Amino acid sequence: MASISMIGKGNVIEIAGMLSTEIRNSGMSCELVDSIQRRVGDSTLYVIVFEKYYWRASNRASLTVVVSGDGDNVYVDAIGSGGGQGPIFKMSWGAERSFVSTVEQILQPLGFQ
């Protein structure tokens, strides 16, 4: 498992849309599993789930991205999982870390930290 949390400025709806598009375009085996949007008062929350097949490790990894915000602050949390092999030792070739780093690569140029 691998995870990150980032914060930046922007619009939650635009950031979630951009992440959805850019992550899907990160590889031909990457697909959007599903997403949900919730509004609570003035806050918006997106949960977006992706799955990607990694040829080098012969396995699939999952990426769950949560985008939320209050005012101009946008919070992005990403959790990658499922990149390991084997029922007991769960040996990982780093697929989940690689998947999570996609989110960092997309957001860092926008000033997210």
N, C-alpha and C positions, 0 to 999 in steps of 0.2 A: 504494500500500500504506500502511496505517496500523496502528499497534500500541500496546498499553498493557500495563503490568504493575501489579498492585495486590496489596496484602497486607492481611489483616484477621483477625479472630478468628471462630471458629465451627466448624461441622461440615462437612467436605468434601461429604458426601452431600447434606445439606440445601441448601448453597449451589449445588451443581451442579443439583439439582432445581429450585430457585427460578429460577436463570438460564435453564434450559431452558424453563420455563413463561413467564417474563416476556419473554424475547427473542422467542419464537413469538408472543406477544400484542402485540408492538411494531408490527405492521402486518399487514394482511390478505394481503399477498403474501409474508410471511415463513414459511419452512418449515424444519423440522428435517430435515437430510439424513441424518445418522446420528450415533451416539455409541458410545463404548466406555468400559469401566471396567476398571481393572487394580488389583489389590492386590499390593503387594510388602512383605512383613513387616507393619509397622504403618501403612504409608503407602497412601493411595488416590489414584488418578489418573483423571481423567475427561478425555476429548477429545470435544468436541461441535462439530459442523459445521452451520452454517445457510446458507441462501441466501435472498436477498430481491430482488425486482424493484423498481427505482426508476423510476417513471413519468417524472419530470422529465428523466432522462438516457437513458431507453429502454435500460437495461442491467440486468444482474444482478450482484450483489455477493455475495461469500462471506465468512463470519465463522467463524473457527476459535477456539474457546475451550478452554483447558486449565485445569482446576481440580485443584490438588494440595494436600496438607497433611501436616504433621507435628505431632502433638499438637493444640493449639488454634489454631495458625497455619494460615491458608488462603491459598494463592497463586493468583491468577487472571491468566492471560495471554491476551490476545485479539489476533488478527491479522485485519484486513479486507483483502480483495483483490478483483480482478476488476471494479472500478468504472470502468475506463477504456474509451474507445472508440478504435478504430483499431488496425491491426496494427503500425504503425511508431512513431507518436508517443505512443500510449497516453494521450491527453488525458483527464484525470479531472475529473469534475464534483463530486467529494467524497463519492461514495456510500460508499466504504469507510471514510472517516473518520466519517461519520454512523452507520454500522453499529457501529463500535467504540465510539462515544460512548454507545450504548445500554447497553453493559456498565457504563460509568462511572456513568450515571444510576441504574442499578439498585443498584450496590454502595456508592456514596458515602453514602446515608442510613444504611447499616449500619455505617459507620465505616471502610470500606476506604479506603486511600490509595494 
